[in-house]
Amino acid sequence: MKQPHPKRACKGSTAVFAVLLLVLITFVSGILFYNFVMSNISFATNTYNTQMVALFLKSFSMNATHIVALIQNTGTSIFEATNAYVNGLITSLVTLVQIAPNAVGSAILQGDFLPGNTYTVKLANIFSTEVTFQVSF
């Protein structure tokens, strides 16, 4: 004689399949998210490294109130200086500094500079691409 199939055994297998499906969906989503993040990090690193070697100081001049720096951008994208520092302190840029690829642009920093001193100047943008140099007055 055939034994009847208990209903409780069927209910348990449905829960197991549901848990396995959730684990599988989570695993696949994790792999997709990992690939997305790693591709963005790789892009940002390549862009940063390209811009980092792209800035050169051509010349500079200074007086008691301003430092004027001529910077060459040999990279492939526009460089926009958003921050300026003199001896580690934030200083103001007189005009917005945007330098096109393969062009020379000027950055004018305003401050009070004393004769006989050497100043460390740093221009940076939001991606931490920077050019640092020392000037003596």
Stockholm file with secondary structure:
# STOCKHOLM 1.0

chainA/1-137         MKQPHPKRACKGSTAVFAVLLLVLITFVSGILFYNFVMSNISFATNTYNTQMVALFLKSFSMNATHIVALIQNTGTSIFEATNAYVNGLITSLVTLVQIAPNAVGSAILQGDFLPGNTYTVKLANIFSTEVTFQVSF
#=GR chainA/1-137 SS CCCCCCHHHHHHHHHHHHHHHHHHHHHHHHHHHHHHHHHHHHHHHHHHHHHHTTEEEEEEEECSSEEEEEEEECSSSCEEECEEEETTEEEEESSCEEECTTEEEEEEEECCCCTTCEEEEEEECTTCCEEEEEEEC
#=GC SS_cons         CCCCCCHHHHHHHHHHHHHHHHHHHHHHHHHHHHHHHHHHHHHHHHHHHHHHTTEEEEEEEECSSEEEEEEEECSSSCEEECEEEETTEEEEESSCEEECTTEEEEEEEECCCCTTCEEEEEEECTTCCEEEEEEEC
//
